[in-house]
Structure formats: C-alpha cells, structure tokens
C-alpha cells in the first residue's frame, strides 16, 4: 500500500467516525414503521399514485380495496413559473407538484387527514430555443417530483395516529 492510498483511506475512515459520532445519518436509512393494509382511492392513474403504490409494496404494506384505512389521493397539479426576464437565453423555471391527501379510518368513518395539500418543488434551467431538450428536462423533473411527493406521502402516513 503506498502512502497516497493509505492517507486517502485513513482520511475517509476518520471522516466516517467523526460523522457517526455527531449523530449524522444518511437520509432514508432509517426504517419506516410498518403500515397496516391500505385502500388507495382517488386518482389511481397518476404518476404519484403509482409511485405511492410501488413504494408501499416495497415496504411490505398491502393495498386492498376493503382495507381498514382509506387513503384518497387527489389529482396531482403541476405548476410552472418562469423566473427571470423575457430574454431569449436560458431561463430558470420553478416547478411545483402538489396533491391533496385524505386518510379515513373505515371503522369509525373518522378522517385523520382531511384534504391536506402536500407539495414539492424544484428549479431547472432550460433554453426555450432547444425545444427537444426542454421537453426531456421537464419530463425528468416531473418524474423526480412525483418520486419526492410519493415519499412525502408515505412519510406523512407514518405519523397518522392509530395507524401503527
């Protein structure tokens, strides 16, 4: 082992020990609690709903129509806001994806979450002159927002009282 490899390895190991000592944890490494069987209702054909169903399946949560908990997702709304001037150069766009969420317990018909709006946003820089690249960047950003929003929905479901 040469000196450079040894120094690199020891610096990396020292950083790992230092970060773990201060309580640092990578995002998403903490296991989410197990959720009971859920019924997904509302706009089930949207990318957000499909991401939620997929993520629930990965977590081992069953999705069934007659489940004791009803999760109703509204239609996701994507809003785009152009930032900057009216020049013909590249421009920054702010994209916001939002969805309404309701969670109802079938046994008591009580809503634990009633029409709460969850949203996530991002900014991308695109050129309005390059239409093909613009559409690709917008689609990728929308897919990323759908993944982020579905993760936010799952995390929100873990904090519903009585669901665990």
C-alpha positions, 0 to 999 in steps of 0.5 A, a space after each residue: 500500500 503506498 502512502 497516497 492510498 493509505 492517507 486517502 483511506 485513513 482520511 475517509 475512515 476518520 471522516 466516517 467516525 467523526 460523522 457517526 459520532 455527531 449523530 449524522 445519518 444518511 437520509 432514508 436509512 432509517 426504517 419506516 414503521 410498518 403500515 397496516 393494509 391500505 385502500 388507495 382511492 382517488 386518482 389511481 392513474 397518476 404518476 404519484 399514485 403509482 409511485 405511492 403504490 410501488 413504494 408501499 409494496 416495497 415496504 411490505 404494506 398491502 393495498 386492498 380495496 376493503 382495507 381498514 384505512 382509506 387513503 384518497 389521493 387527489 389529482 396531482 397539479 403541476 405548476 410552472 413559473 418562469 423566473 427571470 426576464 423575457 430574454 431569449 437565453 436560458 431561463 430558470 423555471 420553478 416547478 411545483 407538484 402538489 396533491 391533496 391527501 385524505 386518510 379515513 379510518 373505515 371503522 369509525 368513518 373518522 378522517 385523520 387527514 382531511 384534504 391536506 395539500 402536500 407539495 414539492 418543488 424544484 428549479 431547472 434551467 432550460 433554453 426555450 430555443 432547444 425545444 427537444 431538450 426542454 421537453 426531456 428536462 421537464 419530463 425528468 423533473 416531473 418524474 423526480 417530483 412525483 418520486 419526492 411527493 410519493 415519499 412525502 406521502 408515505 412519510 406523512 402516513 407514518 405519523 397518522 395516529 392509530 395507524 401503527 
